[in-house]
Amino acid sequence: MSGDVVVELEWFVHEQKRYESADSADVDNIIKPLLDGLCGARGIMVDDSQVQSVRCAWVDSYDYDQEQVKVIVKYSPDEFLSKNNLVFINMGEGLCMPLNRHIPEHLQASFLSIFSSMLENRAYLVSMGASYYEAKKALSVQRIFHKCRLEDFSVMELVEIELELGLENG
């Protein structure tokens, strides 16, 4: 998933364990590890910065020794990336656009050109006094991710892929 998501967590734990022992975590302590487990190259989201809201509740399970968590992730099916040969291209200033390398090279080159043009247009609008939100309209609906949020994904520099694709700018 590459767009915004809403996460709902239901934690099933016995009431006595929850209230009368030190064996149970607090609700706020189960959220972060679960969100982290959903992210990254082996997860279903790129990064937890995509999470717009989290709802977490514990539910009495009646079975003292059995705990489980039900995770529901709500997302737009249009905001999806295939992990097949996925790489992120650092377009400058740490802003990375996703690119699937399994598509034909001439389309990869076209997408890079389009991404570059959109970022240049946004920078121009900002330089002319447009707000972030006004200038954001120059970008595609595909989310840009900052390089610091892609630690277990492959990231290529723009110049590197331009050279590989034989583009004049590289």
DSSP file (Angstrom, degrees, kcal/mol; ACC not computed):
  #  RESIDUE AA STRUCTURE BP1 BP2  ACC     N-H-->O    O-->H-N    N-H-->O    O-->H-N    TCO  KAPPA ALPHA  PHI   PSI    X-CA   Y-CA   Z-CA
    1    1 A M              0   0    0      0, 0.0    45,-1.0     0, 0.0    79,-0.3   0.000 360.0 360.0 360.0 134.6    0.0    0.0    0.0
    2    2 A S        +     0   0    0     77,-2.3   141,-0.3    43,-0.1    78,-0.2   0.454 360.0  61.9-117.7  -1.6    1.4    3.3   -0.9
    3    3 A G  S    S-     0   0    0     76,-1.0    43,-0.1     1,-0.2     2,-0.1  -0.302  98.0 -51.0-109.2-165.0   -1.3    5.8    0.2
    4    4 A D        -     0   0    0     -2,-0.1    72,-0.5    47,-0.1     2,-0.3  -0.386  55.9-169.1 -69.5 146.7   -2.9    6.7    3.5
    5    5 A V  E     -aB  51  75A   0     45,-2.3    47,-3.2    70,-0.1    48,-0.8  -0.940  19.4-144.2-135.1 158.0   -4.3    4.0    5.7
    6    6 A V  E     -aB  53  74A   0     68,-2.1    68,-3.1    -2,-0.3     2,-0.5  -0.991  20.5-156.2-119.4 131.8   -6.5    3.6    8.8
    7    7 A V  E     -aB  54  73A   0     46,-2.4    48,-2.4    -2,-0.4     2,-0.5  -0.928   8.7-170.3-116.2 131.1   -5.5    0.8   11.2
    8    8 A E  E     -aB  55  72A   0     64,-2.9    64,-2.8    -2,-0.5     2,-0.4  -0.982   7.0-169.6-119.2 128.8   -7.9   -0.8   13.7
    9    9 A L  E     -aB  56  71A   0     46,-3.4    48,-1.9    -2,-0.5     2,-0.5  -0.968   9.3-171.8-121.1 131.1   -6.6   -3.2   16.3
   10   10 A E  E     -aB  57  70A   0     60,-2.3    60,-3.0    -2,-0.4     2,-0.7  -0.984  10.8-161.5-120.4 118.5   -8.6   -5.4   18.6
   11   11 A W  E     -aB  58  69A   0     46,-3.0    48,-3.1    -2,-0.5     2,-0.7  -0.885   4.3-154.5-105.6 114.7   -6.5   -7.1   21.3
   12   12 A F  E     +aB  59  68A   0     56,-3.3    56,-1.6    -2,-0.7     2,-0.3  -0.808  31.5 148.9 -94.2 115.0   -8.1  -10.1   22.8
   13   13 A V  E     -a   60   0A   0     46,-2.2    48,-0.7    -2,-0.7    49,-0.2  -0.993  51.7 -96.9-146.5 145.2   -6.8  -10.7   26.4
   14   14 A H     >  -     0   0    0     49,-0.4     4,-2.3    -2,-0.3     5,-0.2  -0.389  30.5-131.5 -64.9 137.6   -8.3  -12.2   29.6
   15   15 A E  H  > S+     0   0    0      1,-0.2     4,-2.7     2,-0.2     5,-0.3   0.889 105.4  51.9 -59.5 -42.9   -9.7   -9.5   31.9
   16   16 A Q  H  > S+     0   0    0      1,-0.2     4,-3.1     2,-0.2    -1,-0.2   0.924 111.0  47.6 -62.6 -43.4   -7.9  -10.9   35.0
   17   17 A K  H  > S+     0   0    0      1,-0.2     4,-0.7     2,-0.2     7,-0.4   0.902 113.6  49.6 -60.6 -41.3   -4.6  -11.0   33.2
   18   18 A R  H  < S+     0   0    0     -4,-2.3    -2,-0.2     1,-0.2    -1,-0.2   0.899 126.3  22.5 -65.6 -43.8   -5.2   -7.4   32.0
   19   19 A Y  H  < S+     0   0    0     -4,-2.7    -2,-0.2    -5,-0.2    -3,-0.2   0.755 126.9  40.4 -98.5 -27.4   -6.1   -6.0   35.4
   20   20 A E  H  < S+     0   0    0     -4,-3.1     2,-0.3    -5,-0.3    -3,-0.2   0.180 105.9  51.8-118.5  18.1   -4.6   -8.2   38.0
   21   21 A S     <  -     0   0    0     -4,-0.7     3,-0.4    -5,-0.1     0, 0.0  -0.954  67.8-128.8-145.7 167.5   -1.2   -9.2   36.8
   22   22 A A  S    S+     0   0    0     -2,-0.3    -4,-0.1     1,-0.2    -5,-0.1   0.294  91.6  89.5 -94.3   8.2    2.1   -7.8   35.5
   23   23 A D  S    S+     0   0    0     -6,-0.2     2,-0.4     2,-0.1    -1,-0.2   0.450  73.9  76.4 -85.1  -1.1    1.9  -10.2   32.5
   24   24 A S  S    S-     0   0    0     -3,-0.4     2,-0.1    -7,-0.4    -3,-0.0  -0.915  70.9-136.9-119.8 136.6   -0.1   -7.9   30.3
   25   25 A A        -     0   0    0     -2,-0.4     2,-0.2     1,-0.1    -2,-0.1  -0.304  29.5-103.9 -76.4 167.6    1.1   -4.9   28.3
   26   26 A D    >>  -     0   0    0      1,-0.1     3,-1.1    -2,-0.1     4,-0.7  -0.591  32.8-108.6 -87.0 158.6   -0.9   -1.6   28.1
   27   27 A V  H >> S+     0   0    0      1,-0.3     3,-1.3    -2,-0.2     4,-0.8   0.895 118.8  54.3 -54.6 -44.3   -2.8   -0.8   25.0
   28   28 A D  H 3> S+     0   0    0      1,-0.3     4,-0.7     2,-0.2    -1,-0.3   0.761 102.8  58.9 -66.0 -22.5   -0.4    1.9   24.0
   29   29 A N  H <4 S+     0   0    0     -3,-1.1    -1,-0.3     1,-0.2    -2,-0.2   0.629 103.2  50.6 -82.4 -12.8    2.5   -0.5   24.2
   30   30 A I  H <X S+     0   0    0     -3,-1.3     4,-1.2    -4,-0.7    -1,-0.2   0.651  96.7  70.7 -95.0 -15.5    1.1   -2.9   21.6
   31   31 A I  H  X S+     0   0    0     -4,-0.8     4,-2.6     2,-0.2     5,-0.2   0.969  94.8  47.8 -67.4 -55.0    0.4   -0.4   18.9
   32   32 A K  H  X S+     0   0    0     -4,-0.7     4,-2.9     1,-0.2     5,-0.2   0.907 111.4  47.8 -60.1 -48.2    4.0    0.6   17.8
   33   33 A P  H  > S+     0   0    0      0, 0.0     4,-1.8     0, 0.0    -1,-0.2   0.888 113.8  49.0 -62.2 -35.0    5.4   -2.9   17.4
   34   34 A L  H  X S+     0   0    0     -4,-1.2     4,-0.8     2,-0.2    -2,-0.2   0.929 112.8  46.5 -68.6 -43.3    2.3   -4.0   15.4
   35   35 A L  H >< S+     0   0    0     -4,-2.6     3,-1.0     1,-0.2     4,-0.5   0.927 111.4  52.0 -63.0 -43.6    2.5   -1.0   13.1
   36   36 A D  H >< S+     0   0    0     -4,-2.9     3,-1.1     1,-0.3    -1,-0.2   0.867 105.5  56.1 -59.9 -36.0    6.3   -1.5   12.6
   37   37 A G  H 3< S+     0   0    0     -4,-1.8    -1,-0.3     1,-0.2    -2,-0.2   0.708 103.3  54.8 -69.4 -20.1    5.6   -5.1   11.7
   38   38 A L  T << S+     0   0    0     -3,-1.0     7,-2.1    -4,-0.8     6,-2.1   0.546 102.3  75.8 -86.1  -8.1    3.2   -4.0    8.9
   39   39 A C  B <   +c   45   0B   0     -3,-1.1     3,-0.3    -4,-0.5     7,-0.2  -0.567  68.2  37.8-108.2 164.7    5.9   -1.7    7.3
   40   40 A G  S >  S-     0   0    0      5,-1.1     3,-1.7     6,-0.9     5,-0.1  -0.300 102.3 -41.1  96.3-176.4    8.9   -2.1    5.2
   41   41 A A  T 3  S+     0   0    0      1,-0.3    -1,-0.2    -2,-0.1     5,-0.1   0.738 140.6  40.7 -61.3 -25.3   10.0   -4.3    2.3
   42   42 A R  T 3  S+     0   0    0     -3,-0.3    -1,-0.3     3,-0.1    -2,-0.2   0.381 108.4  77.2-103.2   3.2    8.4   -7.4    3.9
   43   43 A G  S <  S-     0   0    0     -3,-1.7    -4,-0.2     2,-0.3    -5,-0.2  -0.178  87.7-110.0 -99.1-167.0    5.3   -5.5    5.1
   44   44 A I  S    S+     0   0    0     -6,-2.1     2,-0.3    -2,-0.1    -5,-0.2   0.483  98.8  48.4-105.1  -6.8    2.1   -4.3    3.5
   45   45 A M  B    S-c   39   0B   0     -7,-2.1    -5,-1.1    -5,-0.1    -2,-0.3  -0.903  75.0-132.4-126.6 158.3    2.9   -0.6    3.8
   46   46 A V  S    S-     0   0    0    -45,-1.0    -6,-0.9    -2,-0.3     2,-0.3   0.955  85.9 -13.4 -71.7 -51.1    6.0    1.4    2.9
   47   47 A D    >   -     0   0    0     -8,-0.2     3,-1.8    -7,-0.1    -1,-0.3  -0.987  61.1-113.9-152.8 152.9    6.2    3.3    6.2
   48   48 A D  G >  S+     0   0    0     -2,-0.3     3,-1.3     1,-0.3   -12,-0.0   0.531 103.0  84.0 -72.5  -2.5    4.0    4.0    9.3
   49   49 A S  G 3  S+     0   0    0      1,-0.2    -1,-0.3   100,-0.1   -45,-0.0   0.678  80.8  67.2 -67.1 -15.1    3.9    7.7    8.2
   50   50 A Q  G <  S+     0   0    0     -3,-1.8   -45,-2.3   -46,-0.1     2,-0.5   0.642  75.1 104.9 -76.7 -15.5    1.1    6.5    6.0
   51   51 A V  E <   +a    5   0A   0     -3,-1.3   -45,-0.2   -47,-0.2     3,-0.1  -0.559  44.4 179.7 -75.3 117.5   -1.1    5.8    9.0
   52   52 A Q  E     -     0   0A   0    -47,-3.2     2,-0.3    -2,-0.5   -46,-0.2   0.795  67.9  -2.1 -86.6 -32.6   -3.7    8.5    9.3
   53   53 A S  E     -a    6   0A   0    -48,-0.8   -46,-2.4     2,-0.0     2,-0.4  -0.989  57.0-154.3-157.0 155.2   -5.4    7.1   12.4
   54   54 A V  E     -a    7   0A   0     -2,-0.3     2,-0.5   -48,-0.2   -46,-0.2  -0.999   3.9-168.1-131.6 132.4   -5.2    4.1   14.8
   55   55 A R  E     +a    8   0A   0    -48,-2.4   -46,-3.4    -2,-0.4     2,-0.4  -0.991  14.8 177.0-118.1 126.7   -8.1    2.7   16.8
   56   56 A C  E     +a    9   0A   0     -2,-0.5     2,-0.3   -48,-0.2   -46,-0.2  -0.996   5.0 163.1-134.1 132.6   -7.0    0.2   19.4
   57   57 A A  E     -a   10   0A   0    -48,-1.9   -46,-3.0    -2,-0.4     2,-0.4  -0.991  29.2-131.7-143.7 150.4   -9.1   -1.6   22.0
   58   58 A W  E     -a   11   0A   0     -2,-0.3     2,-0.4   -48,-0.2   -46,-0.2  -0.842  20.0-161.8-103.0 147.0   -8.8   -4.6   24.2
   59   59 A V  E     -a   12   0A   0    -48,-3.1   -46,-2.2    -2,-0.4     2,-0.2  -0.985  28.0-107.9-128.9 135.2  -11.6   -7.2   24.4
   60   60 A D  E     -a   13   0A   0     -2,-0.4   -46,-0.3   -48,-0.2   -48,-0.1  -0.454  30.6-171.4 -63.9 125.8  -12.0   -9.8   27.1
   61   61 A S        -     0   0    0    -48,-0.7   -47,-0.2    -2,-0.2    -1,-0.1   0.620  21.7-141.8 -97.3 -14.2  -11.1  -13.2   25.6
   62   62 A Y  S    S+     0   0    0    -49,-0.2     2,-0.7     1,-0.1    -2,-0.1   0.276  77.6  96.1  68.7 -11.4  -12.3  -15.5   28.5
   63   63 A D    >   -     0   0    0      3,-0.3     3,-1.1     1,-0.1   -49,-0.4  -0.921  61.7-161.7-111.7 108.1   -9.2  -17.7   27.8
   64   64 A Y  T 3  S+     0   0    0     -2,-0.7   -50,-0.3     1,-0.3    -1,-0.1   0.834  87.8  41.9 -58.9 -37.0   -6.4  -16.7   30.2
   65   65 A D  T 3  S+     0   0    0      1,-0.1     2,-0.6   -52,-0.1    -1,-0.3   0.511 101.2  77.5 -92.5  -4.9   -3.6  -18.3   28.2
   66   66 A Q    <   +     0   0    0     -3,-1.1     2,-0.4     2,-0.0    -3,-0.3  -0.916  51.8 170.8-114.6 115.4   -4.7  -17.3   24.7
   67   67 A E        +     0   0    0     -2,-0.6     2,-0.3   -54,-0.1   -54,-0.2  -0.923   6.2 167.4-114.8 146.9   -4.1  -13.7   23.4
   68   68 A Q  E     -B   12   0A   0    -56,-1.6   -56,-3.3    -2,-0.4     2,-0.4  -0.986  23.9-140.9-152.4 160.3   -4.6  -12.6   19.9
   69   69 A V  E     -B   11   0A   0     -2,-0.3     2,-0.6   -58,-0.2   -58,-0.2  -0.988   7.0-152.5-126.2 130.9   -4.8   -9.4   17.9
   70   70 A K  E     -B   10   0A   0    -60,-3.0   -60,-2.3    -2,-0.4     2,-0.5  -0.910  16.3-163.9-100.7 124.6   -7.1   -8.7   15.0
   71   71 A V  E     -B    9   0A   0     -2,-0.6     2,-0.5   -62,-0.2   -62,-0.2  -0.944   8.8-175.9-115.4 125.8   -5.7   -6.1   12.6
   72   72 A I  E     -B    8   0A   0    -64,-2.8   -64,-2.9    -2,-0.5     2,-0.5  -0.987   4.3-168.4-120.4 125.5   -7.8   -4.3   10.1
   73   73 A V  E     -B    7   0A   0     -2,-0.5     2,-0.5   -66,-0.2   -66,-0.2  -0.965   4.6-160.5-116.5 121.8   -6.2   -2.0    7.6
   74   74 A K  E     +B    6   0A   0    -68,-3.1   -68,-2.1    -2,-0.5     2,-0.3  -0.876  27.0 147.2-103.2 132.2   -8.4    0.3    5.5
   75   75 A Y  E     -B    5   0A   0     -2,-0.5   -70,-0.1   -70,-0.2    -2,-0.0  -0.955  51.9 -94.3-154.9 165.6   -6.9    1.7    2.3
   76   76 A S    >   -     0   0    0    -72,-0.5     3,-1.8    -2,-0.3   -73,-0.2  -0.808  26.9-144.7 -87.7 124.9   -7.7    2.8   -1.2
   77   77 A P  T 3  S+     0   0    0      0, 0.0     3,-0.1     0, 0.0    -1,-0.1   0.685  98.7  64.7 -65.1 -14.9   -7.0   -0.1   -3.6
   78   78 A D  T 3  S+     0   0    0      1,-0.2     2,-1.1   -77,-0.0    -2,-0.0   0.676  89.1  70.0 -77.8 -16.8   -5.8    2.5   -6.2
   79   79 A E  S <  S+     0   0    0     -3,-1.8   -77,-2.3   -75,-0.1   -76,-1.0  -0.637  77.0 122.6-102.9  75.2   -2.9    3.4   -3.9
   80   80 A F        -     0   0    0     -2,-1.1     2,-0.4   -79,-0.3     0, 0.0  -0.981  42.8-160.9-139.5 142.0   -0.9    0.2   -4.4
   81   81 A L        -     0   0    0     -2,-0.3     2,-0.3    18,-0.0     5,-0.1  -0.981  22.4-125.4-124.2 138.4    2.6   -0.7   -5.6
   82   82 A S        -     0   0    0     -2,-0.4    -2,-0.0     1,-0.1     0, 0.0  -0.653  11.3-147.9 -75.8 137.2    3.8   -4.0   -6.8
   83   83 A K    >   +     0   0    0     -2,-0.3     3,-1.6     2,-0.1     2,-0.6   0.542  62.9 119.4 -81.0  -6.8    6.8   -5.1   -4.8
   84   84 A N  T 3  S-     0   0    0      1,-0.3    18,-0.5    16,-0.1    -2,-0.1  -0.472 100.7 -22.1 -64.4 108.6    8.1   -6.9   -8.0
   85   85 A N  T 3  S+     0   0    0     -2,-0.6    16,-3.1     1,-0.2     2,-0.3   0.839  93.4 174.5  56.8  37.6   11.4   -5.2   -8.7
   86   86 A L  E <   +D  100   0C   0     -3,-1.6    68,-0.4    14,-0.2     2,-0.3  -0.586   4.7 168.4 -77.5 132.5   10.4   -2.1   -6.7
   87   87 A V  E     -D   99   0C   0     12,-2.4    12,-2.7    -2,-0.3     2,-0.5  -0.975  28.7-132.8-138.0 151.7   13.0    0.6   -6.2
   88   88 A F  E     -De  98 155C   0     66,-2.8    68,-2.9    -2,-0.3     2,-0.6  -0.918  17.2-145.2-107.5 134.1   12.8    4.1   -5.0
   89   89 A I  E     -De  97 156C   0      8,-3.2     8,-2.1    -2,-0.5     2,-0.9  -0.871  11.2-135.4-103.5 120.6   14.5    6.9   -7.0
   90   90 A N  E     -De  96 157C   0     66,-3.4    68,-1.6    -2,-0.6     6,-0.2  -0.640  21.7-175.5 -74.5 107.0   16.0    9.8   -5.0
   91   91 A M        -     0   0    0      4,-3.1    -1,-0.2    -2,-0.9     5,-0.1   0.419  57.6 -69.3 -85.7   0.5   14.8   12.7   -7.1
   92   92 A G  S >  S+     0   0    0      3,-0.4     3,-2.1    -3,-0.0    -1,-0.3  -0.216 115.1  43.1 120.5 148.6   16.8   15.2   -4.9
   93   93 A E  T 3  S-     0   0    0      1,-0.3     3,-0.1    -3,-0.1    54,-0.1   0.750 128.6 -66.9  56.2  27.2   16.6   16.5   -1.4
   94   94 A G  T 3  S+     0   0    0      1,-0.2    53,-2.7    52,-0.1     2,-0.6   0.522  97.0 140.5  76.5   5.2   15.9   13.0   -0.2
   95   95 A L  E <   - F   0 146C   0     -3,-2.1    -4,-3.1    51,-0.2     2,-0.4  -0.738  33.7-165.4 -86.9 120.5   12.5   12.8   -2.0
   96   96 A C  E     -DF  90 145C   0     49,-2.9    49,-2.5    -2,-0.6    -6,-0.2  -0.895  12.5-160.5-117.4 133.3   12.0    9.4   -3.5
   97   97 A M  E     -D   89   0C   0     -8,-2.1    -8,-3.2    -2,-0.4     2,-0.2  -0.878  26.6-116.9-106.5 139.8    9.5    8.2   -6.0
   98   98 A P  E     -D   88   0C   0      0, 0.0     2,-0.3     0, 0.0   -10,-0.2  -0.495  32.8-179.4 -75.8 146.1    8.7    4.5   -6.4
   99   99 A L  E     -D   87   0C   0    -12,-2.7   -12,-2.4    -2,-0.2     2,-0.7  -0.970  24.2-139.6-146.7 128.5    9.5    2.8   -9.7
  100  100 A N  E >   -D   86   0C   0     -2,-0.3     3,-1.2   -14,-0.2   -14,-0.2  -0.811  11.5-159.2 -88.3 117.5    8.9   -0.8  -10.7
  101  101 A R  T 3  S+     0   0    0    -16,-3.1   -16,-0.1    -2,-0.7    -1,-0.1   0.552  80.7  76.1 -75.7  -7.8   12.0   -1.9  -12.7
  102  102 A H  T 3  S+     0   0    0    -18,-0.5    -1,-0.2   -17,-0.1     3,-0.1   0.610  76.8  91.3 -80.5  -9.6   10.1   -4.8  -14.4
  103  103 A I  S <  S-     0   0    0     -3,-1.2     5,-0.1     1,-0.2    -4,-0.0  -0.463  98.4 -75.6 -79.6 159.3    8.4   -2.4  -16.8
  104  104 A P    >>  -     0   0    0      0, 0.0     4,-2.0     0, 0.0     3,-0.9  -0.167  40.8-119.5 -55.7 146.6   10.0   -1.6  -20.1
  105  105 A E  H 3> S+     0   0    0      1,-0.3     4,-2.6     2,-0.2     5,-0.2   0.840 111.8  58.2 -58.9 -36.7   13.0    0.8  -19.9
  106  106 A H  H 3> S+     0   0    0      1,-0.2     4,-1.7     2,-0.2    -1,-0.3   0.842 108.4  47.3 -66.2 -29.5   11.4    3.4  -22.2
  107  107 A L  H <> S+     0   0    0     -3,-0.9     4,-2.8     2,-0.2    -2,-0.2   0.860 108.9  53.6 -75.7 -36.4    8.5    3.6  -19.7
  108  108 A Q  H  X S+     0   0    0     -4,-2.0     4,-2.4     2,-0.2    -2,-0.2   0.938 110.6  47.6 -59.0 -45.6   10.9    3.8  -16.8
  109  109 A A  H  X S+     0   0    0     -4,-2.6     4,-2.2     1,-0.2    -2,-0.2   0.901 111.4  50.8 -61.9 -42.0   12.6    6.8  -18.6
  110  110 A S  H  X S+     0   0    0     -4,-1.7     4,-2.4     2,-0.2    -2,-0.2   0.926 110.2  48.8 -62.5 -45.5    9.2    8.4  -19.2
  111  111 A F  H  X S+     0   0    0     -4,-2.8     4,-3.0     1,-0.2     5,-0.2   0.905 110.3  51.4 -62.2 -41.3    8.1    8.1  -15.6
  112  112 A L  H  X S+     0   0    0     -4,-2.4     4,-2.6     1,-0.2    -1,-0.2   0.910 110.4  49.3 -61.8 -41.5   11.4    9.6  -14.4
  113  113 A S  H  X S+     0   0    0     -4,-2.2     4,-2.4     2,-0.2    -2,-0.2   0.915 112.8  47.0 -62.9 -43.4   10.9   12.5  -16.8
  114  114 A I  H  X S+     0   0    0     -4,-2.4     4,-2.5     2,-0.2    -2,-0.2   0.934 112.5  49.0 -64.9 -46.5    7.4   13.0  -15.6
  115  115 A F  H  X S+     0   0    0     -4,-3.0     4,-2.4     1,-0.2    -2,-0.2   0.927 112.6  48.7 -57.7 -46.2    8.4   12.8  -11.9
  116  116 A S  H  X S+     0   0    0     -4,-2.6     4,-2.5     1,-0.2    -1,-0.2   0.922 111.5  49.2 -60.7 -45.4   11.3   15.3  -12.5
  117  117 A S  H  X S+     0   0    0     -4,-2.4     4,-2.6     1,-0.2    -1,-0.2   0.906 110.5  50.1 -61.8 -43.1    9.0   17.7  -14.3
  118  118 A M  H  X S+     0   0    0     -4,-2.5     4,-2.3     2,-0.2    -1,-0.2   0.918 111.8  47.6 -63.4 -43.2    6.4   17.6  -11.5
  119  119 A L  H  X S+     0   0    0     -4,-2.4     4,-2.5     2,-0.2    -2,-0.2   0.889 111.9  50.4 -65.7 -38.5    9.0   18.3   -8.8
  120  120 A E  H  X S+     0   0    0     -4,-2.5     4,-2.4     2,-0.2    -2,-0.2   0.913 110.7  49.7 -63.7 -42.4   10.4   21.1  -10.9
  121  121 A N  H  X S+     0   0    0     -4,-2.6     4,-2.5     2,-0.2    -2,-0.2   0.902 110.9  49.3 -63.8 -40.7    6.9   22.6  -11.3
  122  122 A R  H  X S+     0   0    0     -4,-2.3     4,-2.4     2,-0.2    -2,-0.2   0.936 111.2  49.2 -63.4 -45.3    6.2   22.3   -7.6
  123  123 A A  H  X S+     0   0    0     -4,-2.5     4,-2.4     1,-0.2    -2,-0.2   0.894 111.0  51.1 -61.0 -39.8    9.6   24.0   -6.8
  124  124 A Y  H  X S+     0   0    0     -4,-2.4     4,-1.4     2,-0.2    -1,-0.2   0.932 109.3  49.6 -63.3 -45.9    8.7   26.8   -9.2
  125  125 A L  H  <>S+     0   0    0     -4,-2.5     5,-2.6     1,-0.2     3,-0.2   0.907 111.5  48.9 -60.5 -41.9    5.3   27.4   -7.7
  126  126 A V  H ><5S+     0   0    0     -4,-2.4     3,-1.9     1,-0.2    -1,-0.2   0.912 108.5  53.5 -63.3 -42.2    6.8   27.6   -4.2
  127  127 A S  H 3<5S+     0   0    0     -4,-2.4    -1,-0.2     1,-0.3    -2,-0.2   0.766 105.7  55.1 -64.2 -23.6    9.5   30.0   -5.5
  128  128 A M  T 3<5S-     0   0    0     -4,-1.4    -1,-0.3    -3,-0.2    -2,-0.2   0.372 131.0 -94.0 -89.5   3.8    6.6   32.2   -6.8
  129  129 A G  T < 5S+     0   0    0     -3,-1.9    -3,-0.2     1,-0.3    -2,-0.1   0.482  74.0 148.2 101.2   3.7    5.0   32.3   -3.3
  130  130 A A      < -     0   0    0     -5,-2.6    -1,-0.3    -6,-0.2     2,-0.0  -0.419  47.8-115.6 -70.0 147.2    2.6   29.4   -3.5
  131  131 A S     >  -     0   0    0      1,-0.1     4,-2.8    -2,-0.1     5,-0.3  -0.280  30.3-100.9 -73.7 167.2    1.9   27.5   -0.3
  132  132 A Y  H  > S+     0   0    0      1,-0.2     4,-1.9     2,-0.2    -1,-0.1   0.921 124.5  48.4 -52.6 -46.6    2.9   23.8    0.1
  133  133 A Y  H  4 S+     0   0    0      2,-0.2     4,-0.5     1,-0.2    -1,-0.2   0.841 111.5  48.2 -71.1 -33.8   -0.7   22.8   -0.5
  134  134 A E  H >4 S+     0   0    0      1,-0.2     3,-0.9     2,-0.2    -1,-0.2   0.931 115.6  44.6 -67.6 -44.6   -1.1   24.9   -3.6
  135  135 A A  H >< S+     0   0    0     -4,-2.8     3,-2.0     1,-0.2    -2,-0.2   0.766  98.0  73.5 -72.2 -25.3    2.2   23.7   -5.0
  136  136 A K  G >< S+     0   0    0     -4,-1.9     3,-1.9     1,-0.3    -1,-0.2   0.761  81.0  73.2 -60.0 -24.6    1.3   20.1   -4.1
  137  137 A K  G <  S+     0   0    0     -3,-0.9    -1,-0.3    -4,-0.5    -2,-0.2   0.665  84.0  67.8 -65.3 -15.7   -1.2   20.0   -7.0
  138  138 A A  G <  S+     0   0    0     -3,-2.0    -1,-0.3    -4,-0.1     2,-0.2   0.595  91.4  80.2 -78.1 -10.9    1.7   19.9   -9.4
  139  139 A L  S <  S-     0   0    0     -3,-1.9     4,-0.1    -4,-0.2   -24,-0.1  -0.547  86.0-105.9 -97.0 161.4    2.6   16.4   -8.2
  140  140 A S        -     0   0    0     -2,-0.2    -1,-0.1     2,-0.2    -2,-0.0  -0.227  34.6-107.0 -72.1 170.9    1.0   13.0   -9.1
  141  141 A V  S    S+     0   0    0      2,-0.1     2,-0.3    -4,-0.0    -1,-0.1   0.686  92.4 106.0 -73.3 -16.8   -1.3   11.3   -6.7
  142  142 A Q  S    S-     0   0    0      1,-0.1    -2,-0.2  -139,-0.0  -139,-0.1  -0.492  80.4-116.6 -64.9 125.0    1.6    8.8   -6.1
  143  143 A R        -     0   0    0     -2,-0.3     2,-0.4  -141,-0.3    -1,-0.1  -0.315  18.4-137.4 -64.2 141.3    3.0    9.5   -2.7
  144  144 A I        -     0   0    0    -47,-0.1     2,-0.4    -3,-0.0   -47,-0.2  -0.822  18.2-153.7 -93.7 140.1    6.6   10.7   -2.4
  145  145 A F  E     -F   96   0C   0    -49,-2.5   -49,-2.9    -2,-0.4     2,-0.2  -0.944  15.6-121.1-116.6 138.5    8.6    9.1    0.5
  146  146 A H  E >   -F   95   0C   0     -2,-0.4     3,-2.3   -51,-0.2   -51,-0.2  -0.546  26.5-119.4 -74.3 144.0   11.5   10.7    2.2
  147  147 A K  G >  S+     0   0    0    -53,-2.7     3,-1.8     1,-0.3    -1,-0.1   0.795 110.6  65.7 -53.9 -33.7   14.7    8.6    1.9
  148  148 A C  G 3  S+     0   0    0      1,-0.3     3,-0.4   -54,-0.2    -1,-0.3   0.676  98.1  55.4 -66.6 -15.2   14.9    8.3    5.8
  149  149 A R  G <  S+     0   0    0     -3,-2.3    -1,-0.3     1,-0.2    -2,-0.2   0.331  97.3  65.7 -96.3   6.0   11.7    6.2    5.7
  150  150 A L    X   +     0   0    0     -3,-1.8     3,-2.0    -4,-0.1    -1,-0.2  -0.122  55.1 140.1-119.8  35.3   13.0    3.6    3.2
  151  151 A E  T 3  S+     0   0    0     -3,-0.4    -1,-0.1     1,-0.3     4,-0.1   0.770  78.2  36.0 -59.7 -30.4   15.7    2.0    5.2
  152  152 A D  T 3  S+     0   0    0     -3,-0.2     2,-0.3     2,-0.1    -1,-0.3   0.195 104.0  87.3-109.5  19.6   15.0   -1.6    4.0
  153  153 A F  S <  S-     0   0    0     -3,-2.0     2,-0.4  -113,-0.1   -66,-0.1  -0.772  87.5-100.7-107.5 158.5   14.1   -0.7    0.5
  154  154 A S        -     0   0    0    -68,-0.4   -66,-2.8    -2,-0.3     2,-0.4  -0.676  40.4-170.1 -78.1 127.2   16.4   -0.3   -2.5
  155  155 A V  E     -e   88   0C   0     -2,-0.4     2,-0.4   -68,-0.2   -66,-0.2  -0.984   3.0-170.8-123.0 128.5   17.1    3.4   -3.2
  156  156 A M  E     -e   89   0C   0    -68,-2.9   -66,-3.4    -2,-0.4     2,-0.2  -0.892  25.1-117.8-115.2 147.5   18.8    4.6   -6.4
  157  157 A E  E  >  -e   90   0C   0     -2,-0.4     4,-1.9   -68,-0.2     5,-0.2  -0.582  26.1-120.4 -78.1 148.1   20.1    8.1   -7.1
  158  158 A L  H  > S+     0   0    0    -68,-1.6     4,-2.4     1,-0.2     5,-0.2   0.901 113.6  51.9 -55.9 -45.3   18.5    9.7  -10.1
  159  159 A V  H  > S+     0   0    0      1,-0.2     4,-2.3     2,-0.2    -1,-0.2   0.886 106.7  55.2 -60.5 -39.4   21.8   10.1  -11.9
  160  160 A E  H  > S+     0   0    0      1,-0.2     4,-2.0     2,-0.2    -1,-0.2   0.918 112.0  40.8 -61.6 -46.3   22.6    6.4  -11.4
  161  161 A I  H  X S+     0   0    0     -4,-1.9     4,-2.3     2,-0.2    -1,-0.2   0.850 111.5  56.7 -75.2 -32.4   19.4    5.2  -13.0
  162  162 A E  H  <>S+     0   0    0     -4,-2.4     5,-3.1    -5,-0.2     4,-0.5   0.918 109.9  46.2 -62.2 -41.5   19.6    7.9  -15.8
  163  163 A L  H ><5S+     0   0    0     -4,-2.3     3,-1.0     3,-0.2    -2,-0.2   0.924 111.8  51.1 -63.7 -44.5   23.1    6.5  -16.7
  164  164 A E  H 3<5S+     0   0    0     -4,-2.0    -2,-0.2     1,-0.3    -1,-0.2   0.867 113.4  44.5 -62.1 -36.6   21.8    2.9  -16.5
  165  165 A L  T 3<5S-     0   0    0     -4,-2.3    -1,-0.3    -5,-0.1    -2,-0.2   0.477 114.1-117.4 -87.0  -2.2   18.9    3.8  -18.9
  166  166 A G  T < 5 +     0   0    0     -3,-1.0    -3,-0.2    -4,-0.5     2,-0.2   0.833  54.9 163.5  71.6  32.9   21.2    5.7  -21.2
  167  167 A L    > < -     0   0    0     -5,-3.1     3,-0.8    -6,-0.2    -1,-0.2  -0.567  45.8-124.8 -84.6 150.0   19.4    9.1  -20.7
  168  168 A E  T 3  S+     0   0    0      1,-0.2    -1,-0.1    -2,-0.2    -5,-0.0   0.819 106.9  58.4 -64.3 -33.2   21.2   12.3  -21.7
  169  169 A N  T 3         0   0    0      1,-0.3    -1,-0.2    -7,-0.1    -6,-0.1   0.771 360.0 360.0 -70.5 -24.5   20.9   13.9  -18.2
  170  170 A G    <         0   0    0     -3,-0.8    -1,-0.3    -8,-0.2    -7,-0.2   0.474 360.0 360.0 -74.7 360.0   22.8   11.1  -16.5
